[in-house]
Amino acid sequence: MELQRQPRPKTEGFWIDVFPYLVDGVGYNSFRHHFSITLTTFRTIVTRLEIHQAFTLDASNATPALKQIAMPLYYGD
């Protein structure tokens, strides 16, 4: 019997409520504050890696490449 993973509200909330509004610059809404790199650099990395076969799974529950790449970079508060 396979157990279903329940999303953690704090994690899902971050991707919905915070991540889309992070910007290059300084302060709490700075992408660098959370990920230690600029948003511009992150987008470049994602653009280059998202076409790699490791990130192109067609499974309905596959984590998007954007999140897979961001997770190890996340610094937190």
N, C-alpha and C positions, 0 to 999 in steps of 0.2 A: 504494500500500500504506500503510495507516494504522498508525502505531506505537501500541502500548498503553502508557499511562502506568503506571508502577509506583509504588505508594504509598511514601512515605518513612517508614520505621519510626519515626523520631523524631516526625514529625508525627502519625501514627496513634496512637502511644503516648501522646502528649499528650492527644488527644481521648478516649482510653479510660481512661488511668490517672490523669490530673491534672484535666482540665476538670470532670468531674462532682463533684469534691470541693472546688472553689473556693467560698469563702464571702465574704459581706460581713464586713469587719473588717480586722484588721491582720496582718502577718506574711507568710510565704512562700505560704501557702494563701489569701491574700487575692485576690479577683477583681481588685481595683484594682491590686495589685502587678503583675499580668500584662497588664491591659487599660486601665489608667488611668481607668476608670469603675467604679461599683459594680455588683454583680450585679443589684440591683434595677433600676437604670437600663438595663442591658443587656437584661434581660428585657422591659422596657417597649418598647424600640426593636425588638426581635425580634417581639414581638406585633403591633406596628403595621406593620412592613415585610413580614413573611412572607406576608401576603395579597396583596401587590403582584404584578402579573403577571411582573415580572422574576425573582421568586423561586418561581414556581409551575410550573416546567417539569416535565413528566412523564417525562423521559428517565431511563432506569434508572441512568445514571452521573452524574446531576445532583448537585452538591454541595448539601447541606442549607442552607437560609437561615441557620440558626444559625451555621454555619461561615463562610459568605460574609460575614456581618456582623462576626464576631469577628476574622477574619484581618487586616483593615486596622487594627484597634484593638490587636492584639497588640504588647506592648512587648518581651517577652523578658527575658532576664537579662543 
